[in-house]
Amino acid sequence: MSLQEIWDPETTDEIMNLLLRIAGETNAAIVMATHDYMVVKKFPARLIKTENGKVIPHATINNL
């Protein structure tokens, strides 16, 4: 079984929903890095972008 077969959009959604549930139940923050803009669009939250070694703290989905 390839990684592509394991890590599909459905699995991504399940993992994100699990993380959000845990964060809500424990009042914890989730910090993650991704290159998957579909995940960012589907699960909107505060974004911090890094570019050329600099932090862009008030990033939006439009300026990614």
C-alpha positions as CSV (number, residue, x, y, z in Angstrom):
1,M,0.0,0.0,0.0
2,S,1.4,3.4,-1.0
3,L,1.4,6.5,1.1
4,Q,-1.0,8.1,-1.4
5,E,-3.5,5.3,-0.7
6,I,-3.2,5.9,3.0
7,W,-3.1,9.7,3.2
8,D,-6.2,10.7,1.2
9,P,-8.5,13.7,1.7
10,E,-10.9,11.6,3.8
11,T,-8.1,10.6,6.2
12,T,-6.9,14.2,6.3
13,D,-10.4,15.3,7.3
14,E,-10.7,12.6,10.0
15,I,-7.3,13.6,11.5
16,M,-8.2,17.3,11.4
17,N,-11.6,16.7,13.0
18,L,-9.9,14.6,15.7
19,L,-7.3,17.3,16.5
20,L,-10.0,20.0,16.6
21,R,-12.1,17.9,19.0
22,I,-9.2,17.2,21.3
23,A,-8.3,20.9,21.2
24,G,-11.8,21.9,22.1
25,E,-12.1,19.3,24.9
26,T,-8.8,20.3,26.4
27,N,-8.7,24.0,25.6
28,A,-5.4,23.4,23.8
29,A,-3.9,25.0,20.7
30,I,-3.0,23.1,17.6
31,V,0.2,24.2,15.8
32,M,0.9,22.5,12.5
33,A,2.7,23.1,9.3
34,T,1.3,22.2,5.9
35,H,1.7,22.9,2.2
36,D,-1.8,21.7,1.6
37,Y,-3.8,24.8,0.8
38,M,-7.1,22.8,0.6
39,V,-6.7,21.9,4.3
40,V,-6.1,25.6,5.2
41,K,-9.2,26.6,3.2
42,K,-11.4,23.8,4.7
43,F,-10.3,24.3,8.3
44,P,-9.7,28.1,8.6
45,A,-7.9,29.4,11.6
46,R,-5.2,31.9,12.5
47,L,-2.4,31.6,9.9
48,I,1.3,32.4,10.3
49,K,3.4,32.3,7.1
50,T,7.1,32.1,6.7
51,E,8.7,33.3,3.6
52,N,12.4,33.8,2.8
53,G,13.3,33.2,6.5
54,K,10.8,35.8,7.8
55,V,7.6,35.4,9.7
56,I,4.4,37.0,8.4
57,P,2.1,36.9,11.4
58,H,-1.1,38.1,9.9
59,A,-1.3,35.9,6.8
60,T,-4.6,35.2,5.1
61,I,-5.6,32.5,2.7
62,N,-5.5,35.1,-0.1
63,N,-1.8,36.0,0.5
64,L,-0.5,32.5,0.9
